[in-house]
């Protein structure tokens, strides 16, 4: 089945048309390329025909003036053909790169709008390959694909027409080895096509493996599995090498075969042409001299595109295979629903009342993470959510930001369903401090403002003072312009956590969600953060998710989750008096703390 699908790729004109549509905004360049392909094809056999005419009509009759004129004309023709071929190559390459630019922007825009489920299920390296390598391959559809193939076909037709016009019998003799060339071209195309498929799969596997292991290098080194992972990489890299060597082998066989067939055609040309010249009259024999000279050039013109046309077909096919992978990303419907034109866009701060009404949610539509969940958070209240790992705590905050879709029920903010909000407006009202803080390569200021030019340096410093991180930042080289490096590699987990607090504070959300905000810091830093939290949540609706129960004593309500269901709900004192699930969690943590 897979092989049949691969062969269909070449003739999938729907897919090819979809690629070409990306060039429609640049129709002038596209049309110019096609016109140049036609003009160059027509011009190709003119020079051999002129040589035939010059030898037969003017050199043999010593008409020196006409010989000079035709020679000058041919020089001008060569110059003109060179200029036109330059523009043809430039336009096709320009089209390819411009389409790649536009398509890459569209693909990245699409990726930005996908549900997080797609990133949970798809390796980052695979998406990187789609956005970079596969899209780059699509540029070859224009630079070396259908337009150059069209030009080669037109050239072949023009050359064959000229050969038959000059001498039909001699043309048929020269074309005797052509069935062998067609057979060799077919096997070459199939062999390289299979190799290219293996190369593309190997590249995707390499990118995914390297991306994953660079991100997880600390784990690899900590558990001393470098040798084991190196062996895995060696196997993947070997597959990539073998696929390329298979393609190289096909090229190494095909091009000498083409040269041999060309040599046989030239040999037949000389043999048949000389035989005709010997048996012909003086006038006919003289005529054969011009025809043989013209045919030598025409055969080289005929074989030149035939050498590369199979390769260009494979390039075209690989461009279509790559485009199919890219369009799978573009056609992915598992994305964040776009906001309607009349979507709700509240101005300024909102009260922040949150309602979960019989919410059911699953990541894979089979295993329910949240089951019939219902609770209300009143404006300005602080609600804590506790429970064992996997109880569904983090899923709740992902749903509040519309990072995932719920399957059943409704989630409302101030009486309006989240789906009815304009997405940017919703997320501007809901601030999140995640457990796993991600910092981009760049300065501290860039990371806490996310390059929002409306946030001044003074506001950043004020927020840092409130969090208690200002003095630490001022001790760093370049202060607020200190480069934190990719993923915040130059800072501790606790420092990254504090920076995320500054980020949340600067965007001044109406609803604040703290996901294990103090889980990765020491006791001293936790006290500093807790003091900042008290100021940060004042006047805001807040949802706090924490393992450390000591940090949520002051919460207006505590929700205890277990396997996606609410087990208990109440204040800290009420739940302790109840002596149930929460009391057992509290006792376990207190016992560990004492020990």
C-alpha positions in Angstrom: 0.0 0.0 0.0 2.8 2.4 0.9 4.5 1.9 -2.5 1.3 2.5 -4.4 0.8 5.7 -2.5 4.4 6.8 -3.3 3.9 6.3 -7.0 0.6 8.2 -7.0 2.4 11.2 -5.6 4.0 12.0 -8.9 0.7 12.2 -10.7 -1.2 13.9 -7.9 -2.1 17.1 -9.9 -4.4 18.2 -7.1 -1.4 18.4 -4.8 0.8 20.0 -7.4 -2.0 22.6 -8.1 -2.1 23.4 -4.4 1.6 24.1 -4.4 1.3 26.3 -7.5 -1.5 28.3 -6.0 1.0 29.6 -3.5 2.8 31.3 -6.5 -0.5 32.9 -7.7 0.4 36.3 -6.0 3.5 36.2 -8.1 1.8 35.3 -11.4 3.9 37.7 -13.5 7.1 35.8 -12.5 5.4 32.5 -12.9 4.1 33.3 -16.4 7.5 34.8 -17.4 9.2 31.5 -16.4 6.8 29.5 -18.5 7.2 31.9 -21.5 11.0 31.7 -21.2 10.8 27.9 -21.1 9.0 28.0 -24.4 11.3 30.5 -26.0 14.4 28.6 -24.9 13.0 25.4 -26.2 12.4 27.0 -29.6 15.8 28.6 -29.7 17.7 25.4 -28.8 17.8 23.7 -32.3 18.3 26.9 -34.2 22.1 26.9 -34.0 22.5 23.3 -35.2 20.1 24.0 -38.1 22.2 27.1 -39.0 25.4 25.1 -38.9 23.8 22.5 -41.3 22.7 25.4 -43.6 26.1 27.1 -43.4 28.1 24.0 -44.3 25.8 22.8 -47.1 24.9 26.2 -48.7 27.7 28.6 -48.0 31.0 26.9 -47.0 30.9 24.4 -49.8 30.1 27.2 -52.2 32.7 29.6 -50.7 30.2 32.3 -49.9 32.4 33.9 -47.2 30.1 36.9 -46.6 27.2 34.7 -45.6 29.4 32.5 -43.4 30.5 35.6 -41.5 27.0 36.9 -41.1 25.6 33.6 -39.8 28.6 33.2 -37.5 27.9 36.7 -36.0 24.2 35.9 -35.8 25.0 32.7 -33.9 27.2 34.5 -31.5 24.4 37.0 -30.8 22.0 34.0 -30.4 24.3 32.4 -27.8 24.5 35.7 -25.9 20.7 36.1 -26.0 20.1 32.5 -25.0 22.6 32.9 -22.1 20.7 36.0 -20.8 17.3 34.4 -21.2 18.6 31.2 -19.4 19.9 33.4 -16.5 16.4 35.0 -16.1 14.7 31.6 -16.4 16.9 30.2 -13.6 16.6 33.3 -11.5 12.8 33.5 -11.8 12.2 29.8 -11.0 14.6 29.9 -8.0 13.0 33.2 -6.9 9.5 31.7 -7.1 10.7 28.7 -5.0 12.2 30.8 -2.3 9.3 33.2 -2.1 6.8 30.4 -1.9 8.9 28.8 0.8 8.9 32.1 2.8 5.1 32.5 2.6 4.4 28.9 3.3 6.8 28.8 6.3 5.0 31.8 7.8 1.6 30.1 7.2 2.8 26.8 8.7 4.3 28.5 11.8 1.1 30.5 12.2 -0.9 27.2 12.1 1.4 25.6 14.6 0.9 28.5 17.0 -2.9 27.9 16.9 -2.8 24.1 17.4 -4.1 22.6 20.5 -1.5 21.5 23.0 -2.6 17.9 22.4 -0.7 18.0 19.1 2.5 18.9 20.9 1.9 16.1 23.4 1.6 13.6 20.6 4.1 14.9 18.0 7.8 15.0 18.6 9.2 18.6 18.5 11.9 17.5 16.0 9.2 16.3 13.6 7.4 19.6 13.6 10.8 21.3 13.2 11.5 19.1 10.1 8.1 20.0 8.7 8.7 23.8 9.2 12.3 23.9 8.0 13.5 20.9 5.9 10.3 19.8 4.2 9.3 23.3 3.3 12.8 24.0 1.9 12.3 20.9 -0.3 9.1 22.4 -1.8 11.2 25.3 -3.3 12.7 22.7 -5.6 9.3 22.1 -7.2 9.8 25.5 -8.8 13.6 25.7 -9.1 14.1 22.1 -10.4 10.6 20.7 -10.7 7.7 21.2 -13.0 8.9 24.4 -14.9 12.4 23.0 -15.7 10.8 19.7 -16.6 8.4 21.5 -18.9 11.4 23.3 -20.4 13.2 20.0 -20.9 10.2 18.4 -22.6 9.7 21.3 -24.9 13.4 21.2 -25.8 13.3 17.5 -26.5 10.3 18.0 -28.8 11.9 20.9 -30.6 15.2 19.0 -31.1 13.4 15.8 -32.4 11.3 17.9 -34.7 14.4 19.6 -36.2 16.2 16.2 -36.5 13.2 14.7 -38.4 13.0 17.9 -40.6 16.7 17.6 -41.5 16.9 13.8 -42.1 14.1 11.4 -41.0 16.0 8.2 -41.7 19.2 9.4 -40.0 17.0 10.4 -37.0 15.4 7.0 -36.7 18.9 5.3 -36.8 20.2 7.5 -34.0 17.1 6.8 -31.9 17.6 3.0 -32.0 19.2 2.9 -28.4 16.4 5.1 -27.0 14.3 2.2 -25.6 17.3 1.2 -23.4 17.6 4.8 -22.2 13.9 4.9 -21.3 14.3 1.6 -19.4 17.4 2.8 -17.6 15.6 6.1 -16.8 12.6 4.3 -15.3 14.7 2.1 -13.0 16.8 5.0 -12.0 13.8 7.1 -11.1 12.3 4.3 -9.0 15.5 3.5 -7.2 16.2 7.2 -6.4 12.6 7.7 -5.4 12.8 4.9 -2.8 16.1 6.3 -1.5 14.7 9.8 -1.2 11.8 8.5 0.9 14.2 6.8 3.2 16.4 9.9 3.4 13.4 12.1 4.3 12.3 9.6 7.0 15.8 9.4 8.3 16.2 13.2 8.5 12.9 13.5 10.5 14.1 10.7 12.8 17.5 12.4 13.3 16.0 15.8 14.0 13.5 14.3 16.5 16.3 12.3 18.3 18.8 15.2 18.5 16.1 17.7 19.6 14.9 15.4 22.3 18.3 14.4 23.6 19.7 17.9 23.7 16.7 19.0 25.7 17.1 16.0 28.0 20.9 16.0 28.2 20.9 16.5 32.0 19.0 13.3 32.4 21.2 11.4 29.9 24.4 12.4 31.7 22.9 12.1 35.2 22.0 8.4 34.6 25.2 7.7 32.6 23.5 6.4 29.5 25.6 8.4 27.1 27.0 5.2 25.4 23.5 3.7 25.1 22.1 6.8 23.5 25.1 7.2 21.3 24.5 3.7 19.9 20.9 4.6 19.2 22.0 7.8 17.4 24.6 5.7 15.4 21.9 3.4 14.2 19.7 6.2 13.0 22.6 8.0 11.4 23.6 4.8 9.7 20.1 4.5 8.2 20.5 8.0 6.9 23.9 7.3 5.4 22.7 4.0 3.8 19.7 5.8 2.2 22.0 8.4 0.7 24.5 5.8 -0.5 21.8 3.9 -2.2 20.8 7.1 -4.1 24.5 7.8 -4.9 24.9 4.3 -6.3 21.9 4.8 -8.6 23.4 8.1 -9.9 26.8 6.4 -10.4 25.2 3.7 -12.5 22.7 5.9 -14.5 25.0 8.6 -15.8 27.6 6.3 -17.3 24.7 4.3 -18.9 23.4 7.5 -20.5 27.0 8.3 -21.8 27.3 4.8 -23.3 23.9 5.2 -25.0 24.9 8.6 -26.3 28.2 7.1 -27.6 26.2 4.3 -29.3 23.9 6.9 -31.0 26.9 8.9 -32.2 28.5 5.7 -33.5 25.3 4.8 -35.4 25.2 8.4 -36.7 28.7 8.1 -38.1 28.2 4.6 -39.4 25.0 5.3 -41.2 25.9 8.8 -42.3 29.3 7.7 -43.7 27.6 4.8 -45.5 25.1 7.1 -47.1 27.9 9.5 -48.1 29.9 6.8 -49.7 27.0 5.5 -51.8 25.7 9.0 -52.6 26.5 11.4 -55.5 29.0 14.2 -54.9 26.2 16.7 -54.1 24.4 14.4 -51.7 27.6 13.3 -50.0 28.5 17.0 -49.4 25.1 17.5 -48.0 25.7 14.7 -45.5 28.6 16.5 -44.0 26.4 19.4 -42.8 23.7 17.0 -41.5 26.2 14.9 -39.5 27.7 18.0 -37.9 24.2 19.3 -37.0 23.2 15.9 -35.7 26.2 15.6 -33.4 25.2 18.9 -31.7 21.5 17.9 -31.7 22.1 14.6 -30.1 24.1 16.2 -27.3 21.1 18.7 -26.9 18.7 15.8 -26.8 20.7 13.8 -24.2 21.5 16.8 -22.0 17.9 17.1 -20.6 17.5 13.3 -20.7 20.4 12.9 -18.3 18.6 15.0 -15.7 14.9 14.6 -16.4 14.6 11.5 -14.3 16.4 13.2 -11.5 14.1 16.3 -11.8 11.1 14.0 -11.7 12.4 12.6 -8.4 13.0 16.2 -7.1 9.5 17.1 -8.1 8.1 14.0 -6.4 10.1 14.6 -3.2 8.8 18.2 -3.3 5.3 16.8 -3.5 6.0 14.3 -0.7 7.3 17.1 1.4 4.3 19.3 0.6 2.0 16.5 1.6 3.6 16.3 5.0 3.5 20.1 5.3 -0.2 20.2 4.2 -1.0 17.6 6.8 0.0 20.2 9.4 -1.9 22.9 7.5 -5.0 20.7 7.3 -4.9 19.7 11.0 -8.3 20.5 12.4 -7.3 20.0 16.0 -6.7 23.6 16.7 -7.9 26.3 19.0 -11.3 27.4 17.6 -11.0 30.8 16.1 -13.0 33.6 17.8 -16.2 34.7 16.0 -16.4 38.2 14.6 -18.8 39.1 17.4 -16.7 37.5 20.2 -16.8 39.0 23.6 -14.0 41.4 24.3 -14.2 42.9 27.8 -12.4 46.2 28.3 -10.3 46.7 31.4 -10.4 44.4 34.4 -13.2 41.9 34.8 -14.7 40.6 38.1 -13.3 37.2 37.6 -16.1 34.8 38.6 -15.2 31.3 37.4 -17.8 28.5 36.9 -17.2 24.8 36.0 -20.5 23.2 35.1 -20.4 19.4 34.7 -17.1 19.5 32.9 -15.7 16.3 31.3 -12.3 16.3 29.7 -9.9 13.8 28.2 -6.6 14.2 26.3 -7.2 11.3 24.0 -11.0 11.1 24.0 -10.9 7.8 25.9 -9.4 8.2 29.4 -11.3 10.9 31.3 -9.0 13.2 33.2 -11.8 15.3 34.7 -15.2 13.7 35.4 -18.4 15.8 35.9 -16.5 18.6 37.6 -18.5 21.4 39.0 -17.4 24.3 41.3 -17.6 28.1 41.5 -14.9 30.6 42.3 -16.4 34.0 43.3 -14.8 37.3 42.3 -11.8 38.1 44.4 -11.7 34.7 46.1 -8.7 32.5 46.4 -9.4 28.8 45.7 -6.7 26.1 46.2 -6.8 22.8 44.4 -4.9 19.9 45.9 -4.6 16.2 45.1 -2.2 13.5 44.2 -0.2 13.6 40.9 -2.5 12.8 38.0 -5.7 13.9 39.8 -6.4 16.6 37.2 -5.1 19.8 38.8 -2.9 21.0 36.0 -5.6 20.1 33.4 -7.9 22.6 35.0 -5.6 25.6 34.4 -5.0 24.4 30.8 -8.7 24.5 30.2 -9.1 28.0 31.7 -6.7 29.3 29.1 -8.4 27.4 26.3 -5.3 25.4 25.6 -7.5 22.3 25.2 -11.2 21.7 24.4 -13.6 20.1 26.8 -15.7 17.3 25.6 -18.8 17.9 27.8 -20.1 20.7 30.0 -19.2 24.4 30.2 -16.6 26.7 31.7 -17.7 30.3 32.2 -15.9 33.5 33.1 -18.3 36.1 34.5 -21.2 34.2 33.0 -19.8 34.0 29.5 -18.6 30.7 28.1 -14.8 30.7 27.4 -15.5 29.7 23.7 -17.5 33.0 23.3 -14.5 35.1 24.3 -12.1 36.6 21.8 -9.0 34.4 22.5 -6.5 37.1 23.1 -8.9 39.0 25.3 -9.5 35.9 27.4 -5.8 35.2 27.8 -5.1 38.8 28.7 -7.4 38.4 31.7 -6.0 35.1 32.9 -2.4 35.1 34.1 -0.6 31.8 34.7 2.6 31.0 36.7 3.5 27.5 35.5 5.3 24.8 37.5 7.8 24.3 34.7 9.0 27.8 33.9 10.2 28.3 30.3 12.6 31.1 29.6 13.5 32.1 26.0 17.1 32.9 25.0 17.4 36.7 25.6 17.6 39.3 28.3 15.7 39.3 31.6 13.6 42.2 30.4 12.7 40.5 27.2 11.6 37.4 29.1 9.4 39.1 31.7 7.8 41.5 29.2 7.7 39.0 26.3 9.1 41.9 24.2 6.0 44.0 24.8 7.2 47.5 24.1 4.3 49.1 26.1 5.9 47.8 29.4 8.5 50.3 30.5 11.8 49.4 32.3 10.5 51.2 35.4 7.5 48.9 35.6 9.8 45.9 35.3 12.0 47.1 38.1 9.0 48.0 40.3 7.6 44.4 39.8 11.0 42.9 40.6 11.2 44.9 43.8 7.7 43.6 44.8 8.7 40.0 44.2 12.1 40.6 45.9 14.3 39.8 43.0 15.6 43.3 42.2 18.7 43.2 44.3 19.7 39.8 42.8 19.2 41.1 39.2 21.3 44.2 40.0 24.2 41.9 41.0 24.1 40.2 37.6 26.4 41.3 34.7 24.3 43.8 32.6 21.6 43.7 35.3 18.2 43.6 33.5 20.0 43.0 30.2 21.6 39.8 31.5 21.2 37.0 28.9 19.5 34.0 30.6 20.4 31.7 27.6 18.0 29.1 26.2 15.5 27.7 28.7 17.1 29.9 31.4 20.2 27.7 31.6 22.2 30.3 33.5 19.6 30.6 36.4 18.4 28.2 39.1 14.9 26.8 39.1 13.9 29.1 42.0 15.2 32.1 40.2 13.3 31.2 37.0 10.2 30.7 39.2 10.6 34.3 40.6 11.0 35.7 37.0 7.7 34.0 36.1 6.1 35.9 39.0 7.4 39.2 37.6 6.0 38.3 34.2 2.6 37.6 35.6 2.6 40.7 37.7 3.5 42.9 34.7 0.6 41.7 32.6 -1.8 42.5 35.5 -4.4 39.8 35.0 -7.9 39.8 36.6 -7.6 36.0 37.2 -4.3 34.6 38.5 -3.5 30.9 38.4 -0.5 29.6 40.3 0.5 26.1 39.3 2.9 24.6 42.0 4.4 28.1 42.2 6.6 27.3 45.2 7.3 23.6 44.4 10.9 24.2 43.2 12.2 26.7 45.8 13.8 26.4 49.2 12.1 27.5 52.4 13.6 31.0 52.4 12.7 31.7 48.8 9.2 30.2 49.5 8.6 32.7 52.3 9.6 35.5 50.0 7.3 34.2 47.2 4.5 33.7 49.7 4.8 37.3 50.8 4.7 38.4 47.1 1.7 36.1 46.4 -0.3 37.7 49.2 0.1 41.1 47.5 -0.3 39.7 44.0 -3.6 38.0 44.7 -5.1 40.9 46.5 -8.3 42.0 44.7 -7.9 39.2 42.1 -9.7 35.9 41.6 -6.9 33.3 42.2 -6.6 29.6 41.8 -3.6 28.1 43.6 -2.4 24.5 42.8 0.1 23.3 45.4 1.5 20.2 46.9 2.6 22.1 50.0 -0.5 22.4 52.0 1.1 25.0 54.3 1.0 27.6 51.5 -2.8 27.4 51.1 -4.1 27.8 54.7 -5.6 31.3 53.9 -7.5 30.1 50.8 -11.2 31.0 50.8 -11.9 27.5 49.6 -9.9 24.3 49.1 -11.0 21.7 46.5 -9.6 18.2 46.9 -9.3 16.2 43.7 -8.8 12.5 43.2 -8.8 10.8 39.7 -10.6 13.8 38.2 -13.4 14.0 40.7 -14.0 16.4 43.6 -13.7 14.5 46.9 -14.0 17.4 49.3 -14.5 21.1 49.3 -14.2 23.7 52.1 -11.8 25.9 54.1 -8.6 24.5 55.6 -10.1 24.3 59.1 -13.4 22.8 57.9 -11.6 20.0 56.0 -9.3 19.2 58.9 -12.3 18.9 61.2 -14.0 16.7 58.6 -11.2 14.2 59.0 -11.4 12.9 55.5 -9.1 12.9 52.4 -7.6 16.4 53.0 -6.9 15.6 56.6 -5.0 12.5 55.6 -2.9 14.5 53.1 -2.2 17.1 55.7 -1.2 14.5 58.3 1.1 12.8 55.8 2.9 16.1 54.9 3.1 17.1 58.5 4.6 13.8 59.5 7.2 14.0 56.8 8.1 17.6 57.9 8.6 16.4 61.5 10.8 13.6 60.5 
